[in-house]
Amino acid sequence: MANQLIIAGQPVRSRFFLGTGKFASYKIMQEAIVSSGAHIVTVALRRIDPQAKDDNILEYIPKDCIVMANTSGARDAQEAIRVARLARALGCGNWIKIEVIPDNKYLLPDNAQTILAAEVLAKEGFIVMPYVNPDLADARRLRDAGAASIMPLGAPIGTNKGLRTRELIKILIEEIELPIVVDAGIGRPSHAAQAMEIGAAAVLVNTAVATSDDPILIARAFSLAVEAGRLAYESGVSPIKESARASSPLTGFLR
């Protein structure tokens, strides 16, 4: 498929990524994953317990999904590196979402520490997916450090405010050769569609699905919105114009 998403040389079936936090139960989470068709699923290390089969989140993630551990809770590069290594040792593989968040109030990422962690983990063979504030210079540094994608926030984590950083994300899409995956703040399927329409490679959603009245249904809605937005982008959306233009020409019909 010509327009299939490829990350680190690996085909990804769906451009909708799903996080696994905040679900009422692992069973509901599992059904939401299946409903959405998500191929990449993110998991926090603290929820992985290989000693307790019934309570181990990995047992509820479909076997054909890519598990991308995240370094949630890391406050600096060294903590993120340690979490990534532990996740791989526990069987989560090489996909890692780097989150370095020293700020407890707004949960904004520390780009500088994220870059340091990316440099180390990429050299160790991890497929590095860094979560960052959308900054072009830092995105270039992450690309040069070996990141497989860039994951800029749309709005602060869990706020459901949508694409508040839209123009900055658009710059990354235009200037960075890596896949740009919009992460955090996406609260409605329409937000996801908007991200895809401007050329994002994928979106990652967690809170808006997990805290919905019907996570299974809205997971499907997000997946369809992502697909629609991508199709719109690939089709070449008609540009916005300042003045009205008739859909059908009027000349030749009026006397």
C-alpha beads as a LAMMPS data file, in Angstrom:
LAMMPS data file: protein, C-alpha beads

255 atoms
254 bonds

1 atom types
1 bond types

-500.0 500.0 xlo xhi
-500.0 500.0 ylo yhi
-500.0 500.0 zlo zhi

Masses

1 110.0

Atoms # bond

1 1 1 0.000 0.000 0.000
2 1 1 1.620 3.224 -1.238
3 1 1 0.373 5.386 1.595
4 1 1 0.820 2.935 4.444
5 1 1 2.475 4.270 7.573
6 1 1 6.019 2.973 8.016
7 1 1 7.937 3.551 11.258
8 1 1 11.530 2.343 11.628
9 1 1 11.010 0.177 8.551
10 1 1 7.959 -1.553 10.002
11 1 1 4.494 -1.254 8.417
12 1 1 1.823 -0.017 10.826
13 1 1 -1.745 -1.101 10.046
14 1 1 -3.579 1.790 11.699
15 1 1 -2.799 5.467 12.080
16 1 1 -4.785 5.532 15.331
17 1 1 -2.653 4.708 18.384
18 1 1 -4.326 3.992 21.712
19 1 1 -3.091 4.503 25.261
20 1 1 -4.111 2.121 28.051
21 1 1 -4.424 4.308 31.146
22 1 1 -7.638 5.277 32.981
23 1 1 -9.863 2.468 31.677
24 1 1 -12.372 1.120 34.187
25 1 1 -11.075 -2.407 33.596
26 1 1 -8.577 -4.281 31.451
27 1 1 -11.492 -6.052 29.754
28 1 1 -12.990 -2.748 28.583
29 1 1 -9.536 -1.636 27.454
30 1 1 -9.144 -4.830 25.447
31 1 1 -12.510 -4.383 23.753
32 1 1 -11.673 -0.758 22.927
33 1 1 -8.399 -1.818 21.302
34 1 1 -10.197 -4.375 19.165
35 1 1 -12.962 -1.919 18.268
36 1 1 -10.475 0.729 17.187
37 1 1 -8.265 -1.576 15.155
38 1 1 -5.226 0.077 16.758
39 1 1 -1.922 -1.589 15.908
40 1 1 0.275 0.415 18.302
41 1 1 -0.753 0.437 21.961
42 1 1 1.118 2.314 24.683
43 1 1 1.612 0.915 28.187
44 1 1 3.139 2.429 31.318
45 1 1 5.750 0.233 32.971
46 1 1 4.069 0.451 36.387
47 1 1 1.051 -1.450 35.060
48 1 1 3.128 -4.423 33.891
49 1 1 3.264 -7.305 36.395
50 1 1 4.526 -10.491 34.721
51 1 1 4.205 -12.394 38.015
52 1 1 0.424 -11.878 38.201
53 1 1 -1.165 -13.242 35.041
54 1 1 -4.710 -12.052 35.808
55 1 1 -3.541 -8.532 36.642
56 1 1 -0.889 -8.222 33.950
57 1 1 -2.047 -5.686 31.384
58 1 1 -0.018 -7.374 28.637
59 1 1 -2.358 -10.377 28.806
60 1 1 -5.229 -8.156 27.620
61 1 1 -3.479 -6.594 24.631
62 1 1 -4.112 -8.485 21.361
63 1 1 -1.040 -10.449 20.319
64 1 1 -0.895 -8.810 16.897
65 1 1 -0.486 -5.333 18.417
66 1 1 2.815 -3.531 18.856
67 1 1 3.303 -2.775 22.546
68 1 1 5.023 0.561 22.976
69 1 1 6.100 1.016 26.577
70 1 1 6.250 4.585 27.791
71 1 1 8.470 6.137 30.403
72 1 1 5.580 7.754 32.270
73 1 1 6.761 9.036 35.645
74 1 1 10.314 9.790 34.518
75 1 1 11.473 13.226 35.608
76 1 1 14.817 13.311 33.819
77 1 1 16.751 11.496 31.095
78 1 1 18.359 8.952 33.415
79 1 1 15.012 7.864 34.828
80 1 1 13.574 7.532 31.316
81 1 1 16.539 5.414 30.206
82 1 1 16.164 3.140 33.231
83 1 1 12.424 2.681 32.641
84 1 1 13.000 1.849 28.966
85 1 1 15.593 -0.783 29.816
86 1 1 13.314 -2.332 32.444
87 1 1 10.404 -2.444 29.997
88 1 1 12.512 -4.283 27.441
89 1 1 13.707 -6.720 30.110
90 1 1 10.057 -7.430 30.982
91 1 1 9.303 -8.424 27.416
92 1 1 7.879 -5.225 25.959
93 1 1 10.288 -5.138 23.038
94 1 1 12.149 -2.196 21.543
95 1 1 9.334 0.318 20.946
96 1 1 9.535 3.091 23.528
97 1 1 7.670 6.333 23.960
98 1 1 9.942 8.703 25.851
99 1 1 8.079 10.889 28.339
100 1 1 10.164 13.135 30.577
101 1 1 7.849 15.304 32.651
102 1 1 9.227 17.169 35.685
103 1 1 6.202 19.499 35.826
104 1 1 3.377 18.222 38.042
105 1 1 0.858 20.957 37.305
106 1 1 0.738 21.187 33.517
107 1 1 2.515 17.891 32.716
108 1 1 4.561 19.516 29.981
109 1 1 7.542 17.561 28.635
110 1 1 11.176 18.556 29.117
111 1 1 12.541 18.616 25.577
112 1 1 16.198 18.888 26.583
113 1 1 16.090 15.816 28.829
114 1 1 14.039 13.960 26.211
115 1 1 16.759 14.564 23.626
116 1 1 19.410 13.197 25.995
117 1 1 17.365 10.049 26.596
118 1 1 16.690 9.613 22.882
119 1 1 20.397 9.728 22.052
120 1 1 21.185 6.910 24.488
121 1 1 18.205 4.674 23.734
122 1 1 18.477 4.955 19.951
123 1 1 22.083 3.750 20.197
124 1 1 20.862 0.794 22.244
125 1 1 18.513 -0.297 19.484
126 1 1 15.234 1.109 20.764
127 1 1 12.629 2.444 18.344
128 1 1 12.431 5.856 19.960
129 1 1 9.161 7.813 19.886
130 1 1 9.701 11.038 21.887
131 1 1 6.816 13.054 23.339
132 1 1 7.718 16.762 23.142
133 1 1 6.594 20.345 22.981
134 1 1 6.387 21.160 19.251
135 1 1 9.671 22.959 18.593
136 1 1 11.379 22.762 15.205
137 1 1 14.957 22.996 16.467
138 1 1 14.360 20.267 19.051
139 1 1 12.613 18.079 16.483
140 1 1 15.710 18.318 14.308
141 1 1 17.897 17.389 17.268
142 1 1 15.715 14.346 17.940
143 1 1 15.864 13.332 14.286
144 1 1 19.648 13.566 14.380
145 1 1 19.687 11.586 17.642
146 1 1 17.964 8.672 15.916
147 1 1 14.293 9.131 16.804
148 1 1 11.867 7.062 14.715
149 1 1 9.138 9.689 14.930
150 1 1 8.299 12.936 16.694
151 1 1 5.244 13.079 18.991
152 1 1 4.275 16.718 19.649
153 1 1 1.464 17.565 22.042
154 1 1 -1.757 19.039 20.703
155 1 1 -2.634 20.397 24.144
156 1 1 -1.647 19.468 27.724
157 1 1 -2.222 15.818 28.666
158 1 1 -5.784 14.892 29.526
159 1 1 -7.290 18.311 28.770
160 1 1 -9.219 17.248 25.642
161 1 1 -8.685 20.763 24.241
162 1 1 -7.681 19.628 20.762
163 1 1 -5.052 21.146 18.477
164 1 1 -4.022 24.225 20.444
165 1 1 -0.528 23.914 18.928
166 1 1 -1.803 23.403 15.384
167 1 1 0.467 25.887 13.596
168 1 1 3.575 24.579 15.349
169 1 1 2.677 20.987 14.519
170 1 1 2.130 21.979 10.901
171 1 1 5.674 23.377 10.782
172 1 1 7.057 20.042 12.018
173 1 1 5.036 18.169 9.398
174 1 1 6.433 20.409 6.659
175 1 1 10.046 20.436 7.829
176 1 1 10.778 17.078 9.490
177 1 1 11.108 13.953 7.380
178 1 1 10.010 11.649 10.199
179 1 1 6.396 10.651 10.934
180 1 1 4.707 13.270 13.119
181 1 1 2.331 11.644 15.618
182 1 1 0.079 14.079 17.489
183 1 1 -0.082 13.037 21.122
184 1 1 -1.985 14.524 24.089
185 1 1 -4.962 16.852 24.175
186 1 1 -6.995 15.140 21.452
187 1 1 -10.474 15.049 22.982
188 1 1 -12.896 14.535 20.087
189 1 1 -12.846 12.495 16.890
190 1 1 -13.067 15.827 15.050
191 1 1 -9.773 16.872 16.670
192 1 1 -8.155 13.694 15.361
193 1 1 -9.509 14.338 11.877
194 1 1 -8.128 17.888 11.947
195 1 1 -4.660 16.595 12.862
196 1 1 -4.733 14.134 9.995
197 1 1 -6.021 16.735 7.522
198 1 1 -2.924 18.883 8.026
199 1 1 -0.676 15.884 7.368
200 1 1 0.011 14.201 10.697
201 1 1 1.119 10.600 10.238
202 1 1 -0.984 9.376 13.173
203 1 1 -2.586 10.408 16.440
204 1 1 -2.369 8.874 19.895
205 1 1 -5.399 9.114 22.188
206 1 1 -5.969 7.836 25.719
207 1 1 -8.033 9.978 28.098
208 1 1 -10.797 10.836 25.627
209 1 1 -11.413 7.146 24.955
210 1 1 -10.892 5.689 28.422
211 1 1 -13.094 8.224 30.223
212 1 1 -15.930 8.198 27.690
213 1 1 -19.334 6.794 28.659
214 1 1 -18.742 4.154 25.969
215 1 1 -15.002 3.634 25.385
216 1 1 -15.591 0.834 22.909
217 1 1 -17.833 2.922 20.681
218 1 1 -15.755 6.085 20.778
219 1 1 -12.574 4.120 20.054
220 1 1 -14.185 3.120 16.780
221 1 1 -15.281 6.710 16.158
222 1 1 -11.706 7.955 16.615
223 1 1 -10.384 5.303 14.266
224 1 1 -12.850 6.290 11.551
225 1 1 -12.073 9.990 12.064
226 1 1 -8.358 9.319 11.645
227 1 1 -9.020 7.385 8.454
228 1 1 -11.279 10.148 7.087
229 1 1 -8.773 12.857 7.939
230 1 1 -5.965 10.982 6.230
231 1 1 -8.058 10.445 3.102
232 1 1 -8.840 14.163 3.053
233 1 1 -5.146 15.023 3.310
234 1 1 -4.210 12.629 0.529
235 1 1 -7.000 13.934 -1.705
236 1 1 -5.775 17.533 -1.467
237 1 1 -8.364 19.467 0.489
238 1 1 -9.774 22.470 -1.380
239 1 1 -8.166 25.682 -0.071
240 1 1 -10.036 28.278 1.977
241 1 1 -11.016 31.381 -0.020
242 1 1 -11.832 34.901 1.130
243 1 1 -14.760 35.514 -1.235
244 1 1 -17.754 33.447 -2.314
245 1 1 -17.448 31.241 -5.402
246 1 1 -20.527 29.743 -7.049
247 1 1 -20.531 25.944 -7.205
248 1 1 -22.217 26.087 -10.629
249 1 1 -21.437 28.894 -13.117
250 1 1 -24.360 31.271 -13.643
251 1 1 -23.328 32.723 -17.009
252 1 1 -25.286 31.486 -20.006
253 1 1 -28.399 30.685 -17.970
254 1 1 -29.610 34.186 -17.087
255 1 1 -31.129 36.629 -19.568

Bonds

1 1 1 2
2 1 2 3
3 1 3 4
4 1 4 5
5 1 5 6
6 1 6 7
7 1 7 8
8 1 8 9
9 1 9 10
10 1 10 11
11 1 11 12
12 1 12 13
13 1 13 14
14 1 14 15
15 1 15 16
16 1 16 17
17 1 17 18
18 1 18 19
19 1 19 20
20 1 20 21
21 1 21 22
22 1 22 23
23 1 23 24
24 1 24 25
25 1 25 26
26 1 26 27
27 1 27 28
28 1 28 29
29 1 29 30
30 1 30 31
31 1 31 32
32 1 32 33
33 1 33 34
34 1 34 35
35 1 35 36
36 1 36 37
37 1 37 38
38 1 38 39
39 1 39 40
40 1 40 41
41 1 41 42
42 1 42 43
43 1 43 44
44 1 44 45
45 1 45 46
46 1 46 47
47 1 47 48
48 1 48 49
49 1 49 50
50 1 50 51
51 1 51 52
52 1 52 53
53 1 53 54
54 1 54 55
55 1 55 56
56 1 56 57
57 1 57 58
58 1 58 59
59 1 59 60
60 1 60 61
61 1 61 62
62 1 62 63
63 1 63 64
64 1 64 65
65 1 65 66
66 1 66 67
67 1 67 68
68 1 68 69
69 1 69 70
70 1 70 71
71 1 71 72
72 1 72 73
73 1 73 74
74 1 74 75
75 1 75 76
76 1 76 77
77 1 77 78
78 1 78 79
79 1 79 80
80 1 80 81
81 1 81 82
82 1 82 83
83 1 83 84
84 1 84 85
85 1 85 86
86 1 86 87
87 1 87 88
88 1 88 89
89 1 89 90
90 1 90 91
91 1 91 92
92 1 92 93
93 1 93 94
94 1 94 95
95 1 95 96
96 1 96 97
97 1 97 98
98 1 98 99
99 1 99 100
100 1 100 101
101 1 101 102
102 1 102 103
103 1 103 104
104 1 104 105
105 1 105 106
106 1 106 107
107 1 107 108
108 1 108 109
109 1 109 110
110 1 110 111
111 1 111 112
112 1 112 113
113 1 113 114
114 1 114 115
115 1 115 116
116 1 116 117
117 1 117 118
118 1 118 119
119 1 119 120
120 1 120 121
121 1 121 122
122 1 122 123
123 1 123 124
124 1 124 125
125 1 125 126
126 1 126 127
127 1 127 128
128 1 128 129
129 1 129 130
130 1 130 131
131 1 131 132
132 1 132 133
133 1 133 134
134 1 134 135
135 1 135 136
136 1 136 137
137 1 137 138
138 1 138 139
139 1 139 140
140 1 140 141
141 1 141 142
142 1 142 143
143 1 143 144
144 1 144 145
145 1 145 146
146 1 146 147
147 1 147 148
148 1 148 149
149 1 149 150
150 1 150 151
151 1 151 152
152 1 152 153
153 1 153 154
154 1 154 155
155 1 155 156
156 1 156 157
157 1 157 158
158 1 158 159
159 1 159 160
160 1 160 161
161 1 161 162
162 1 162 163
163 1 163 164
164 1 164 165
165 1 165 166
166 1 166 167
167 1 167 168
168 1 168 169
169 1 169 170
170 1 170 171
171 1 171 172
172 1 172 173
173 1 173 174
174 1 174 175
175 1 175 176
176 1 176 177
177 1 177 178
178 1 178 179
179 1 179 180
180 1 180 181
181 1 181 182
182 1 182 183
183 1 183 184
184 1 184 185
185 1 185 186
186 1 186 187
187 1 187 188
188 1 188 189
189 1 189 190
190 1 190 191
191 1 191 192
192 1 192 193
193 1 193 194
194 1 194 195
195 1 195 196
196 1 196 197
197 1 197 198
198 1 198 199
199 1 199 200
200 1 200 201
201 1 201 202
202 1 202 203
203 1 203 204
204 1 204 205
205 1 205 206
206 1 206 207
207 1 207 208
208 1 208 209
209 1 209 210
210 1 210 211
211 1 211 212
212 1 212 213
213 1 213 214
214 1 214 215
215 1 215 216
216 1 216 217
217 1 217 218
218 1 218 219
219 1 219 220
220 1 220 221
221 1 221 222
222 1 222 223
223 1 223 224
224 1 224 225
225 1 225 226
226 1 226 227
227 1 227 228
228 1 228 229
229 1 229 230
230 1 230 231
231 1 231 232
232 1 232 233
233 1 233 234
234 1 234 235
235 1 235 236
236 1 236 237
237 1 237 238
238 1 238 239
239 1 239 240
240 1 240 241
241 1 241 242
242 1 242 243
243 1 243 244
244 1 244 245
245 1 245 246
246 1 246 247
247 1 247 248
248 1 248 249
249 1 249 250
250 1 250 251
251 1 251 252
252 1 252 253
253 1 253 254
254 1 254 255
